[in-house]
Each structure stands twice: as structure tokens, then as C-alpha cells.
Amino acid sequence: MDFKKEFEEAAEVLKRQRDEIEVQIHLASMDAKEDWQKAESNWGEFVDALGEITDDTKEASDEVLKATKIIGDELKETYNRISHRLSRK
């Protein structure tokens, strides 16, 4: 699969999940709020790295691809954990 397409699809899923969580976050526990704040920092890094990967004028290194995947995986895990906490409310 094309890396650019894979990361763009992952970004869409994460953005949608991020938007849903943001709407509900004011009802969340302190733990979820702390997770959210950390995830927001990672989101910025992910978006910046994704910009490098999807910029057709640049060639993304394996290191950038791996780092972006790790950040995306961490975001996915954090968003799932927050969503789970919110669904228990």
C-alpha cells in the first residue's frame, strides 16, 4: 500500500475520533483530561510529520515514516482509552 495514502487514511480516522472526543471532553474525568492534553501535543507532532510525508516535493525518510507511525499508534491507543472512559459515563 502507498505510504502516503495509508497515512492520509489514518489521519482521517484519527481526526474524526479526535473531533468526537473533543465534543465530549468537558464531561470527562481528570484522567481522561490529562490523557487528552498529552494527546493534543502528540497530535501536533503527527500533523507536522504527516505534512512532510504527504508533501510530494519531499522524500520522506524511513526514520520519519517510522516516527510518524509510532505517534499515530500512540494517538490511536490514547483516543481509544479516552473513548472507553467517556462511554462509561
Secondary structure by P-SEA (a helix, b strand, c coil): ccaaaaaaaaaaaaaaaaaaaaaacccccaaaaaaaaaaaaaaaaaaaaaaaaacccccccaaaaaaaaaaaaaaaaaaaaaaaaaaac
